[in-house]
Amino acid sequence: MKKPSYPPTGVLPPYPPTGGGPVYEHIEDIIIDLWDYCMELEDEYHKTGNQDVLVRFAAAIITVQYWEDMLLSMEGFHVFSLYF
């Protein structure tokens, strides 16, 4: 096995390959994509009634709450002006 050229860590995933950049530039973009995903899951649940979809929906909502909390802690409470 070839030894990696970057320092691996136990907690974080390895660094992206050379030339790769971040997928998102702003936390707001992550939140918007997650809300879109939540709405897709909600529609799927109403169509199928599948409990697995409901569990994925609940996990996605928790993830949204995490990123919203991160945004609030970084920018303060004036962040609501970005959404309304």
N, C-alpha and C positions, 0 to 999 in steps of 0.2 A: 504494500500500500504506500502510495506517495504521500509524504508529509505535507500538510497544507502550508501555504506561504503566509498565512495570516494567523494571528493568535486566537485559537478557539477558546470559547468560554463555556462554563457549565450551565449558565443561566440564560444567556442570550443566544439567539441563532447565529450562525456564522455570517460574516460580512457578505454583502452581495458581490457577485463577480464584477470584475473590472468593467467599467462602462455602464453599469447599472445604476440607476438613480432612484430616489424615493418615488413611491407610487403616488403619494399625496404630498402636496406642498403646504396645505392648511388643515387644521383639525376640523374646520367647518365642512370640508369636502368629505372627510371620513364620516362625519355625523349624517350628512345628507345621503350618502350612499347606504349607510346602515338603515336609515329610515325607509329608503326605497325598498331595501331588502325585507324589512319588517312588513311593509305593506304587501309585498308579493306573498310572503308567508301567510299573512292574514287572509288574503284572497284565496290562497290554496287551501287553508284550513276550512273556510266557509264552503268551498266546493266539495271537499273530500271528507271532512270531519275526522281526519287522521290525527291521532294523539301525538305521534312523532313530530308532526308539523307544529303542533301547539308547543311542544317542548323546545323546538328550535326557535320558535317565535319568542318564547320567554327568555331564552339565552341571548337572543339578539337584542331584546329590550334592555337587558342588564348591560350588555356591551355598549349600547347607546348611552345609557346613564353614566357609565364609566367615562366615556369620551366627553360628555357634556360636563361632568365634574372636573375633568382635566382642563377643559376650556375655561370654566369659571375660575379655577384656581390660578390660571395663567393670566387672565385678562381682567378679573374682577367682575363685579355685578353689572357693569355697563354693557356686558356682552349681549344682553337681550335686545339692545338697539340694532344688532346685526340681523336679528330674525324678524323684527316687526317693523 
